[in-house]
């Protein structure tokens, strides 16, 4: 992914990608993430990030608690994310595999 690649993706796609990425690092369905923090990661206003979250909530993809986002339907969230997350993960898996082979 090149620098500035986020500009080619919708806010919905970028939000889904960030939430999935956070979930992958945390390992659970509850992400300690506020609307304000998500807005900062996306480079948008808090109200815009809240509208995106509300849309995900209306589709029963996410739920929220104070200071947290809960993933209710991970496959639906992934379907709304850009495919860059899969490409990046595949690339790192390949790099890790090559590094493990070189060490062994």
WOTA-V718513 format. One record per residue. N is the residue number from 1. RES is the residue in one letter. PHI is phi in radians with two decimals (* if undefined). Layout:
[[N:RES:PHI] [N:RES:PHI]]
This chain:
[[1:X:*] [2:X:-1.58] [3:X:-1.07] [4:X:1.44] [5:X:-1.06] [6:X:-1.07] [7:X:-1.12] [8:X:-1.48] [9:X:-2.07] [10:X:-1.25] [11:X:-1.06] [12:X:-1.05] [13:X:-1.11] [14:X:-1.14] [15:X:-1.08] [16:X:-1.05] [17:X:-1.10] [18:X:-1.11] [19:X:-1.15] [20:X:-1.09] [21:X:-1.07] [22:X:-1.09] [23:X:-1.12] [24:X:-1.11] [25:X:-1.33] [26:X:-1.48] [27:X:1.52] [28:X:-2.33] [29:X:-1.46] [30:X:-1.80] [31:X:-1.85] [32:X:-1.28] [33:X:-2.60] [34:X:-1.59] [35:X:-1.04] [36:X:-1.08] [37:X:-1.15] [38:X:-1.10] [39:X:-1.01] [40:X:-1.09] [41:X:-1.14] [42:X:-1.52] [43:X:1.28] [44:X:-2.23] [45:X:-1.25] [46:X:-1.05] [47:X:-1.12] [48:X:-1.21] [49:X:-1.07] [50:X:-1.11] [51:X:-1.11] [52:X:-1.12] [53:X:-1.09] [54:X:-1.07] [55:X:-1.12] [56:X:-1.11] [57:X:-1.14] [58:X:-1.08] [59:X:-1.57] [60:X:1.03] [61:X:-1.61] [62:X:-2.25] [63:X:-2.34] [64:X:-2.30] [65:X:-2.28] [66:X:-1.01] [67:X:1.36] [68:X:-2.62] [69:X:-2.02] [70:X:-1.91] [71:X:-1.53] [72:X:-1.66] [73:X:-2.38] [74:X:-1.08] [75:X:-1.19] [76:X:-1.19] [77:X:-1.14] [78:X:-1.10] [79:X:-1.14] [80:X:-1.59] [81:X:-1.41] [82:X:-1.21] [83:X:-1.40] [84:X:-1.01] [85:X:-1.02] [86:X:-1.14] [87:X:-1.12] [88:X:-1.11] [89:X:-1.07] [90:X:-1.10] [91:X:-1.05] [92:X:-1.15] [93:X:-1.09] [94:X:-1.14] [95:X:-1.13] [96:X:-1.07] [97:X:-1.11] [98:X:-1.17] [99:X:-1.17] [100:X:-1.14] [101:X:-1.15] [102:X:-1.16] [103:X:-1.31] [104:X:-1.39]]
